[in-house]
Amino acid sequence: MIQGYIALTKPKIIILLLITALGGLVLAEEGIPDIWILFIVLFGGYLGAGGANAINHFLDRDIDEKMGRTKHRPIVSGQIKPNHALIFGIGLTIISFVVLWQGANLISALLTMAATLIYVFVYTIGLKRRTPQNIVIGGAAGAIPPMVGWAAVTGNIMSPAPFLLFLLIFFWTPPHFWALALIIKDDYAKAEVPMLPLVKGIRNTKIQIFAYTWILLFLVGVSVYFVPTLSYIFGLVGGLGTIIFSFMSWQLLVSEGISKAKRVYLFSLLYLALLFLAILIEGLI
């Protein structure tokens, strides 16, 4: 039972979100952050993301039942009752808001709540079943954690840095998820989710994945220019990583079928982790 509730929070996904929040935290502090604020951001962030994910489980239970990748999730498998998952998700969301508000500040709590509302109402309810641009717009939810980390330290987001971190994740999200969508497009077809490969075709999806990697390369350069704390380490890791990401996307584009999509998907995960690891290092040195 406990494992089921933990699974509702999607802990593997949250780990990457917390790394990005930590990047914003360290960058704002320009050094090792206060241990209390560090705990609050990571704990409150986990609760907020976990709550949103649990609500997503409740709302998408009919879709999850049809897809091989998700048919073993706690609600579909009968481990957790749907209403219990919903109550659990709402409870985590409320606790997250209180923890961040009282432990850090109101703006970090509001940003986390905004991420939840975007994920639940804009992405899951509003866009996911209606448009192939679902992940483009809905991806804003996953791009907010670095802003939360920044706001927890500074009390505001009046700087180019948190917005550039937001944009890096925002434009990373489509190629990441579209690579996955290529791999499991048949699952999405069964669930009648209008992901890009199903609506616009495999070729168009490959082109857009490749195009987004060039937007990322531009953003890496802009970030180095506008954020003084980010210098050669971030520039080297970000520049080289994005070039590799773009090259792998090009290989996917010119190849037959989707055989190279898994490589792009897996590298995209490593890419974002390395990008924010570089940000952490830049903030600490």
C-alpha positions as CSV (number, residue, x, y, z in Angstrom):
1,M,0.0,0.0,0.0
2,I,2.8,2.5,1.0
3,Q,4.7,1.6,-2.2
4,G,1.5,2.3,-4.2
5,Y,1.2,5.8,-2.8
6,I,4.9,6.5,-3.4
7,A,4.5,5.3,-7.0
8,L,1.6,7.8,-7.4
9,T,4.2,10.6,-6.9
10,K,6.3,9.3,-9.8
11,P,9.6,9.6,-7.9
12,K,11.9,8.9,-10.9
13,I,10.5,11.9,-12.7
14,I,10.7,14.1,-9.6
15,I,14.5,13.5,-9.1
16,L,15.2,15.4,-12.3
17,L,12.8,18.2,-11.3
18,L,14.6,18.5,-8.0
19,I,18.0,18.7,-9.7
20,T,16.8,21.7,-11.7
21,A,15.3,23.3,-8.6
22,L,18.7,22.8,-6.9
23,G,20.4,24.5,-9.9
24,G,18.2,27.6,-9.4
25,L,18.9,27.5,-5.7
26,V,22.7,27.3,-5.9
27,L,22.9,29.8,-8.8
28,A,20.9,32.4,-6.8
29,E,23.0,31.8,-3.7
30,E,26.2,31.8,-5.7
31,G,27.5,29.2,-3.3
32,I,26.3,26.6,-0.9
33,P,22.7,27.5,0.2
34,D,21.5,27.6,3.7
35,I,20.8,24.0,4.7
36,W,17.2,24.9,5.9
37,I,16.3,26.5,2.6
38,L,17.8,23.6,0.8
39,F,15.7,21.2,2.7
40,I,12.5,23.2,2.3
41,V,12.9,23.6,-1.5
42,L,13.6,19.9,-2.0
43,F,11.0,18.6,0.4
44,G,8.4,21.1,-0.6
45,G,9.2,20.6,-4.2
46,Y,8.8,16.9,-3.9
47,L,5.5,17.2,-2.2
48,G,4.2,19.7,-4.9
49,A,5.4,17.6,-7.8
50,G,4.2,14.4,-6.2
51,G,0.8,15.9,-5.5
52,A,0.4,17.0,-9.1
53,N,1.5,13.5,-10.3
54,A,-1.0,11.8,-8.1
55,I,-3.8,14.0,-9.4
56,N,-2.6,13.1,-12.9
57,H,-2.9,9.4,-12.1
58,F,-6.5,10.0,-11.1
59,L,-7.4,12.0,-14.2
60,D,-5.6,9.8,-16.7
61,R,-6.6,6.4,-15.2
62,D,-8.7,5.6,-18.3
63,I,-5.7,6.3,-20.6
64,D,-3.3,4.5,-18.4
65,E,-5.4,1.3,-18.6
66,K,-4.9,1.2,-22.4
67,M,-1.2,1.8,-22.5
68,G,1.4,-0.9,-21.9
69,R,3.8,1.6,-20.3
70,T,1.2,2.7,-17.7
71,K,-1.2,-0.2,-17.2
72,H,0.6,-1.3,-14.0
73,R,0.2,2.1,-12.3
74,P,-1.4,2.0,-8.8
75,I,-4.9,3.0,-9.7
76,V,-5.1,0.8,-12.8
77,S,-3.7,-2.2,-11.0
78,G,-6.2,-1.7,-8.1
79,Q,-3.6,-0.9,-5.5
80,I,-5.1,2.5,-4.8
81,K,-8.7,3.6,-5.1
82,P,-9.1,6.5,-7.5
83,N,-10.7,8.8,-4.9
84,H,-8.0,8.0,-2.4
85,A,-5.4,9.0,-5.0
86,L,-7.1,12.3,-5.7
87,I,-7.4,13.1,-2.0
88,F,-3.7,12.2,-1.5
89,G,-2.7,14.4,-4.4
90,I,-4.7,17.4,-3.2
91,G,-3.3,16.9,0.3
92,L,0.3,16.8,-0.9
93,T,-0.3,20.0,-2.9
94,I,-1.7,21.9,0.1
95,I,1.1,20.7,2.4
96,S,3.7,21.7,-0.2
97,F,2.3,25.2,-0.4
98,V,2.3,25.6,3.4
99,V,5.9,24.2,3.7
100,L,7.3,26.5,1.1
101,W,5.4,29.5,2.3
102,Q,6.3,29.1,5.9
103,G,9.8,27.7,5.3
104,A,10.9,29.9,2.4
105,N,8.6,32.6,1.1
106,L,5.2,33.1,-0.5
107,I,6.5,33.5,-4.1
108,S,8.2,30.1,-4.1
109,A,5.0,28.6,-2.8
110,L,2.9,30.4,-5.4
111,L,5.3,29.3,-8.2
112,T,5.0,25.7,-7.1
113,M,1.3,25.9,-7.0
114,A,1.3,27.5,-10.5
115,A,3.3,24.5,-11.7
116,T,0.7,22.1,-10.3
117,L,-2.2,24.1,-11.8
118,I,-0.6,24.2,-15.2
119,Y,0.1,20.5,-15.1
120,V,-3.3,19.5,-13.9
121,F,-5.7,22.0,-15.6
122,V,-3.7,23.3,-18.6
123,Y,-1.9,20.1,-19.7
124,T,-3.8,17.1,-18.3
125,I,-7.4,18.4,-18.5
126,G,-7.1,21.1,-21.2
127,L,-4.6,20.0,-23.8
128,K,-3.4,16.4,-23.6
129,R,-6.4,14.8,-25.3
130,R,-7.1,17.7,-27.7
131,T,-3.9,18.9,-29.4
132,P,-0.4,17.6,-30.5
133,Q,1.0,20.8,-29.0
134,N,0.0,19.5,-25.5
135,I,3.5,18.9,-24.3
136,V,4.8,22.3,-25.7
137,I,2.4,24.4,-23.7
138,G,2.0,22.0,-20.8
139,G,5.8,21.7,-20.5
140,A,5.8,25.0,-18.7
141,A,4.9,23.1,-15.5
142,G,8.1,21.2,-15.5
143,A,10.2,24.3,-16.3
144,I,9.2,26.1,-13.1
145,P,11.3,24.3,-10.4
146,P,14.5,26.4,-11.1
147,M,12.5,29.5,-10.6
148,V,11.2,28.1,-7.3
149,G,14.8,27.5,-6.1
150,W,15.8,31.1,-7.2
151,A,12.8,32.6,-5.5
152,A,13.4,30.7,-2.2
153,V,16.8,32.4,-1.9
154,T,16.1,35.9,-3.3
155,G,12.4,36.4,-2.6
156,N,11.8,37.5,-6.2
157,I,12.4,36.4,-9.8
158,M,13.4,39.9,-11.1
159,S,16.5,38.7,-12.9
160,P,17.2,37.1,-16.4
161,A,18.7,34.0,-14.7
162,P,15.5,32.2,-13.5
163,F,13.7,33.0,-16.8
164,L,16.5,31.6,-18.8
165,L,16.6,28.4,-16.7
166,F,12.9,28.2,-17.3
167,L,13.3,28.6,-21.1
168,L,16.1,25.9,-21.2
169,I,13.7,23.3,-19.7
170,F,10.7,24.6,-21.6
171,F,12.4,24.1,-25.0
172,W,14.1,20.9,-23.9
173,T,10.7,19.3,-23.0
174,P,9.2,18.9,-26.6
175,P,12.2,17.0,-28.2
176,H,12.5,14.9,-25.1
177,F,8.8,13.8,-25.0
178,W,8.5,13.6,-28.8
179,A,11.4,11.2,-28.9
180,L,9.5,9.1,-26.4
181,A,6.2,9.6,-28.3
182,L,8.0,8.1,-31.4
183,I,8.9,5.0,-29.4
184,I,5.5,4.4,-27.9
185,K,3.3,5.9,-30.6
186,D,1.2,2.7,-30.8
187,D,0.4,3.1,-27.1
188,Y,-0.7,6.6,-27.6
189,A,-2.8,5.5,-30.6
190,K,-4.6,2.9,-28.4
191,A,-5.3,5.6,-25.8
192,E,-6.4,8.1,-28.5
193,V,-3.9,10.8,-27.3
194,P,-3.1,13.1,-30.2
195,M,0.7,13.1,-29.8
196,L,2.7,14.7,-32.6
197,P,3.8,11.5,-34.5
198,L,0.1,10.4,-34.8
199,V,-1.2,13.8,-35.9
200,K,1.6,15.2,-38.0
201,G,3.5,12.1,-38.8
202,I,6.9,10.6,-38.0
203,R,8.9,12.8,-40.5
204,N,7.4,16.1,-39.1
205,T,8.1,15.0,-35.6
206,K,11.7,14.3,-36.4
207,I,12.1,17.7,-38.0
208,Q,10.7,19.5,-35.0
209,I,12.9,17.5,-32.6
210,F,15.9,18.6,-34.6
211,A,14.7,22.3,-34.7
212,Y,14.2,22.5,-31.0
213,T,17.8,21.4,-30.3
214,W,19.0,24.5,-32.2
215,I,16.8,26.7,-30.1
216,L,18.5,25.1,-27.1
217,L,21.9,25.9,-28.5
218,F,20.9,29.6,-28.9
219,L,19.6,29.7,-25.3
220,V,22.8,28.2,-23.9
221,G,24.7,31.1,-25.6
222,V,22.2,33.7,-24.4
223,S,22.4,32.3,-20.8
224,V,26.2,32.6,-20.8
225,Y,26.0,36.2,-22.0
226,F,23.2,37.4,-19.7
227,V,24.0,35.5,-16.5
228,P,27.5,36.5,-15.1
229,T,27.7,33.4,-12.8
230,L,27.5,31.1,-15.8
231,S,30.8,31.0,-17.6
232,Y,33.1,28.5,-19.3
233,I,32.0,25.3,-17.5
234,F,28.3,25.8,-18.3
235,G,29.3,27.1,-21.8
236,L,31.4,24.1,-22.5
237,V,29.0,21.5,-21.1
238,G,25.9,23.2,-22.5
239,G,27.5,24.0,-25.9
240,L,29.0,20.5,-26.4
241,G,26.0,18.7,-25.0
242,T,23.6,20.6,-27.2
243,I,25.7,20.0,-30.3
244,I,25.7,16.2,-29.5
245,F,21.9,16.4,-28.9
246,S,21.4,18.1,-32.2
247,F,23.7,15.7,-34.0
248,M,21.8,12.7,-32.6
249,S,18.5,14.4,-33.6
250,W,19.9,14.8,-37.1
251,Q,20.8,11.2,-37.3
252,L,17.2,10.4,-36.3
253,L,15.9,12.7,-38.9
254,V,17.9,11.2,-41.8
255,S,17.5,7.6,-40.8
256,E,14.6,5.3,-41.8
257,G,11.9,4.7,-39.2
258,I,12.4,5.4,-35.5
259,S,15.2,3.1,-34.6
260,K,17.3,6.0,-33.3
261,A,14.6,7.6,-31.3
262,K,15.5,5.7,-28.1
263,R,19.0,7.1,-28.2
264,V,17.7,10.6,-28.5
265,Y,15.3,10.1,-25.7
266,L,17.9,8.6,-23.3
267,F,20.5,11.3,-24.2
268,S,17.9,14.0,-23.5
269,L,17.7,12.9,-19.9
270,L,21.5,12.8,-19.5
271,Y,21.7,16.2,-21.3
272,L,19.4,18.0,-18.9
273,A,21.1,16.4,-15.9
274,L,24.6,17.5,-17.1
275,L,23.3,21.0,-18.0
276,F,22.1,21.6,-14.4
277,L,25.1,19.8,-12.9
278,A,27.2,22.4,-14.7
279,I,25.0,25.1,-13.3
280,L,25.5,23.7,-9.8
281,I,29.3,23.7,-10.3
282,E,29.3,27.2,-11.6
283,G,27.3,28.4,-8.6
284,L,29.6,26.6,-6.1
285,I,33.0,27.8,-7.5
